[in-house]
């Protein structure tokens, strides 16, 4: 740690002397410019010290006799945590209990960093305070100097904290135990008043479908919607919600349904125990496209899909392609076939 502080001391000294020279030769520098420069250096020092703290704590845990008795090292993993200083990137070890099936990042647990937490809790609290007087977009730009948080991320964090605060009044530590969760993802094109188009993304998390008065209804559904500059922002919010409300160890499978878009497939990287499945709405679209020229084969294709009969699906697609006259139609059929195969021919 002494080395880190010494290096930054030298850097700050050099920057200060350079600034003094610029002021002396009338380059138009002001005290405000110096404060910004100093804040940038101090934020960098803060990030380095946080990294040092976490990684050295991880080394201490690794060498601890108590750890050696109870936990085996599995691997070392990277992680990023957004703090008041900016993004802190660090490495720490992942451990397996010698007595049960428990897995832990012991350094994270010691420091109170949640399993899928992306933003430091102190920073989350600052967001809430700032958002009482400022817009979400302004908070996202001003709350951390070295990076910009989207207004959607700020809004979702604030809503999550408000929900936790309310829930804790009734169920302080209660999480649901379910075997299966369903995540349905889609997007829509919306025309704005300025003539441009926007593509908001929509994700529903639910526990399946139930019948109520003859109608299908999603069980305990929770919706995420908005414009996300990065797909990972959306999926981290979804993951954060699932981790806050469900016992992940009890979940056997998370089924992800959508139209096969890349941003939806990216959800498989973020959601544990996730598997892509067929969305009935989009599946029907692809079936209609594939069988428009041979409607009698539509029943055959649905029969293969509903029975998870890959041989029948493959046979039906071969017949559909053989009956297509135009190459463009054959291409459309192959695209439908690829979608159904990629989605593992399992539907909600």
C-alpha positions in Angstrom: 0.0 0.0 0.0 2.9 2.4 0.8 4.1 1.9 -2.8 0.7 2.8 -4.2 0.5 6.0 -2.1 4.1 6.9 -2.9 3.4 6.6 -6.7 0.3 8.7 -6.5 2.0 11.2 -4.3 4.7 11.6 -7.0 2.0 11.8 -9.7 0.0 14.5 -7.9 3.2 16.5 -7.2 4.1 16.4 -11.0 0.6 17.4 -12.0 0.6 20.3 -9.5 3.9 21.6 -10.7 2.8 21.4 -14.3 -0.3 23.2 -13.4 1.7 26.0 -11.7 3.8 26.4 -14.8 0.6 26.7 -17.0 -0.8 29.3 -14.6 2.5 31.3 -14.6 2.5 31.5 -18.4 -1.1 32.6 -18.5 -2.7 29.6 -20.2 -6.1 30.5 -18.8 -6.1 27.9 -16.0 -8.2 28.5 -12.9 -8.5 27.0 -9.4 -11.6 25.1 -10.6 -9.5 23.4 -13.3 -7.0 22.4 -10.6 -9.7 20.9 -8.4 -11.0 18.8 -11.3 -7.5 17.6 -12.0 -6.9 16.8 -8.3 -10.3 15.0 -8.0 -9.4 12.8 -11.0 -6.1 11.8 -9.4 -7.8 11.1 -6.1 -10.5 9.0 -7.7 -7.8 6.9 -9.4 -6.1 6.5 -6.0 -9.4 5.5 -4.5 -9.9 2.8 -7.1 -6.4 1.4 -6.6 -6.8 1.4 -2.8 -10.1 -0.5 -3.0 -8.6 -3.0 -5.4 -5.6 -3.4 -3.0 -7.9 -3.9 0.0 -10.1 -6.6 -1.7 -7.2 -8.5 -3.2 -5.1 -8.5 -0.1 -8.0 -9.5 2.0 -8.5 -12.4 -0.4 -4.8 -13.4 0.1 -5.2 -13.3 3.9 -8.3 -15.6 3.6 -6.4 -17.9 1.3 -3.6 -18.4 3.9 -6.0 -18.6 6.9 -5.9 -22.0 8.8 -9.6 -21.7 9.4 -10.2 -21.3 5.6 -8.1 -24.4 4.9 -10.1 -26.5 7.3 -13.5 -25.5 5.8 -13.1 -24.3 2.2 -11.3 -25.5 -1.0 -10.2 -23.1 -3.7 -12.1 -23.5 -7.0 -10.7 -20.7 -9.1 -9.8 -17.0 -9.2 -12.4 -14.7 -10.8 -12.6 -11.1 -12.1 -15.3 -8.7 -10.9 -16.2 -5.0 -11.3 -17.9 -2.9 -8.7 -19.1 0.7 -9.5 -18.2 3.0 -6.6 -18.0 6.7 -5.9 -14.4 6.6 -7.3 -15.6 4.9 -10.5 -15.3 1.3 -11.7 -13.1 -0.8 -9.4 -11.8 -4.0 -11.1 -10.4 -6.7 -9.0 -9.8 -10.5 -8.7 -10.7 -12.8 -5.9 -11.1 -16.5 -5.3 -14.1 -18.6 -5.5 -14.4 -21.4 -2.8 -16.3 -24.6 -2.3 -17.3 -25.8 1.2 -15.8 -29.1 2.3 -19.0 -30.0 4.2 -21.9 -29.2 1.9 -22.6 -27.9 -1.6 -22.1 -24.2 -0.7 -20.0 -22.0 -2.9 -18.7 -18.5 -1.9 -16.5 -15.6 -2.8 -15.3 -15.3 0.8 -13.7 -11.8 0.3 -17.0 -10.5 -1.1 -18.9 -11.9 1.9 -16.5 -10.4 4.4 -16.8 -6.9 2.8 -20.6 -7.1 2.4 -20.6 -7.2 -1.4 -23.7 -9.0 -2.6 -23.5 -12.0 -4.9 -24.6 -10.1 -8.0 -24.2 -6.6 -6.7 -23.0 -4.2 -9.4 -23.2 -0.9 -7.6 -21.7 -0.2 -4.1 -24.5 0.3 -1.6 -23.2 3.6 -0.4 -23.4 4.9 -4.0 -26.9 3.5 -4.3 -27.9 5.6 -1.3 -26.3 8.7 -2.9 -28.4 8.1 -6.0 -31.6 8.1 -4.0 -30.7 11.3 -2.2 -29.7 13.0 -5.5 -32.7 11.8 -7.4 -35.1 13.6 -4.9 -33.9 16.9 -6.5 -32.6 15.9 -9.9 -33.6 13.9 -12.9 -32.4 10.3 -13.3 -30.4 11.3 -16.4 -28.6 14.1 -14.5 -27.9 11.8 -11.5 -26.4 9.2 -13.8 -24.0 11.8 -15.3 -23.0 13.6 -12.2 -23.0 11.0 -9.4 -19.6 9.4 -10.5 -17.1 11.5 -12.2 -15.2 8.8 -14.2 -18.2 7.2 -15.8 -21.8 7.7 -16.8 -24.7 5.6 -15.5 -27.8 5.5 -17.7 -31.0 7.1 -16.4 -32.6 3.6 -16.6 -29.9 2.1 -14.3 -30.4 4.9 -11.8 -34.2 4.6 -11.9 -34.1 0.8 -11.5 -31.7 1.0 -8.6 -33.9 3.6 -6.8 -37.0 1.5 -7.4 -35.2 -1.6 -6.1 -34.1 0.2 -2.9 -37.7 1.6 -2.4 -39.1 -1.9 -2.9 -36.6 -3.5 -0.4 -37.4 -0.7 2.1 -41.1 -1.4 1.9 -40.7 -5.2 1.8 -38.5 -5.3 4.9 -41.4 -3.9 7.0 -43.2 -7.2 6.4 -40.7 -9.8 5.3 -37.2 -8.8 6.4 -35.3 -11.8 5.0 -37.8 -13.9 3.2 -36.9 -15.3 -0.2 -39.1 -17.6 -2.3 -38.0 -21.1 -3.1 -39.1 -22.2 -6.6 -37.8 -24.9 -8.9 -38.4 -23.0 -12.2 -38.5 -19.3 -13.3 -39.5 -17.9 -16.6 -38.0 -14.8 -18.2 -39.7 -13.5 -21.4 -38.0 -10.9 -23.4 -39.1 -8.7 -26.3 -38.7 -5.3 -27.9 -41.0 -2.8 -29.6 -40.6 0.1 -32.0 -42.0 3.4 -30.8 -42.3 6.6 -32.9 -41.2 9.7 -31.0 -42.6 13.2 -31.5 -39.3 14.3 -33.1 -39.9 11.8 -35.9 -37.2 9.3 -34.7 -37.8 5.8 -33.6 -37.0 4.3 -30.2 -36.7 0.6 -29.4 -37.6 0.0 -25.7 -36.9 -3.4 -24.3 -39.3 -5.4 -22.2 -38.6 -8.3 -19.9 -41.0 -10.2 -17.7 -39.9 -12.5 -14.9 -42.6 -14.9 -13.6 -43.2 -18.3 -12.1 -45.3 -19.8 -14.9 -48.8 -19.6 -16.2 -52.0 -20.2 -14.3 -55.7 -20.3 -15.4 -58.0 -17.8 -13.8 -61.6 -17.6 -15.0 -60.7 -19.4 -18.2 -57.8 -17.0 -19.0 -54.1 -17.5 -18.8 -52.3 -15.3 -16.3 -48.6 -15.0 -15.4 -47.9 -16.0 -11.8 -46.1 -13.4 -9.7 -44.8 -11.5 -12.7 -42.4 -8.5 -12.5 -41.7 -6.3 -15.4 -38.5 -4.4 -16.6 -38.9 -1.9 -19.4 -36.9 1.0 -20.9 -34.2 2.1 -23.2 -30.9 0.5 -22.3 -27.6 1.6 -24.0 -26.0 -1.8 -23.0 -27.7 -5.1 -22.8 -25.7 -6.1 -19.7 -27.4 -3.2 -17.8 -30.8 -4.7 -18.3 -29.7 -8.3 -17.5 -27.9 -7.2 -14.4 -31.1 -5.5 -13.2 -33.0 -8.7 -13.9 -30.4 -10.8 -12.1 -30.4 -8.4 -9.2 -34.2 -8.8 -8.9 -34.1 -12.6 -9.1 -31.3 -12.8 -6.5 -33.2 -10.4 -4.1 -36.4 -12.3 -4.3 -35.6 -16.0 -4.9 -33.3 -18.6 -3.3 -31.0 -19.2 -6.3 -29.8 -22.6 -4.9 -33.4 -23.9 -5.0 -33.9 -23.0 -8.7 -33.3 -25.9 -11.1 -33.8 -24.0 -14.3 -34.4 -20.4 -15.5 -36.1 -20.6 -18.9 -35.4 -17.6 -21.2 -37.9 -17.0 -24.0 -37.6 -14.5 -26.9 -37.2 -14.1 -30.6 -33.6 -15.1 -30.8 -32.2 -11.5 -30.9 -28.5 -11.2 -29.8 -29.4 -9.0 -26.8 -31.8 -11.7 -25.6 -29.3 -14.5 -26.1 -26.9 -12.4 -24.0 -29.2 -13.0 -21.1 -27.9 -16.6 -21.1 -24.5 -15.3 -20.0 -25.9 -13.4 -17.0 -28.7 -15.6 -15.7 -27.5 -18.7 -13.8 -29.0 -22.1 -14.8 -30.6 -20.4 -17.8 -31.7 -22.1 -21.0 -33.3 -20.7 -24.1 -36.8 -21.9 -24.9 -39.4 -21.2 -27.5 -41.7 -18.2 -27.1 -45.1 -19.2 -28.4 -45.8 -15.9 -30.1 -42.5 -15.8 -32.0 -42.6 -19.5 -32.6 -46.0 -19.1 -34.3 -44.6 -16.4 -36.5 -41.8 -18.6 -37.8 -44.1 -21.6 -38.3 -46.4 -19.4 -40.4 -43.5 -18.1 -42.5 -42.2 -21.6 -43.1 -45.6 -23.2 -44.1 -47.3 -20.4 -46.0 -46.8 -22.2 -49.3 -47.7 -25.7 -47.9 -50.4 -25.2 -45.2 -51.2 -28.9 -45.0 -47.7 -29.4 -43.5 -48.4 -26.8 -40.7 -50.1 -29.4 -38.6 -47.2 -31.8 -39.1 -44.7 -29.2 -37.9 -46.8 -28.3 -34.9 -47.2 -31.9 -34.0 -43.4 -32.4 -34.1 -42.8 -29.3 -32.0 -45.4 -30.1 -29.3 -44.1 -33.7 -29.0 -40.4 -32.5 -29.0 -39.9 -34.9 -31.9 -36.8 -33.7 -33.6 -36.9 -36.4 -36.3 -40.4 -35.3 -37.4 -39.5 -31.6 -37.3 -36.4 -32.3 -39.5 -38.5 -34.4 -41.9 -41.2 -31.8 -42.2 -38.7 -29.0 -42.9 -37.1 -31.1 -45.6 -40.5 -31.5 -47.2 -41.2 -27.8 -46.9 -38.0 -26.9 -48.6 -38.6 -29.4 -51.4 -42.0 -27.8 -52.1 -40.7 -24.2 -52.2 -40.2 -22.9 -55.7 -38.2 -19.7 -55.1 -34.8 -19.6 -53.5 -36.0 -16.7 -51.2 -38.7 -18.9 -49.8 -36.2 -21.7 -49.1 -34.0 -19.2 -47.3 -37.0 -18.1 -45.1 -37.8 -21.7 -44.3 -34.1 -22.4 -43.3 -34.2 -19.3 -41.0 -37.3 -20.6 -39.3 -35.7 -24.0 -39.0 -32.6 -22.5 -37.4 -34.7 -20.5 -34.9 -36.6 -23.6 -33.8 -33.4 -25.7 -33.6 -31.5 -23.0 -31.7 -34.3 -22.7 -29.1 -34.1 -26.4 -28.2 -37.6 -27.2 -29.3 -39.1 -26.7 -25.9 -42.0 -24.1 -25.4 -43.6 -22.4 -22.5 
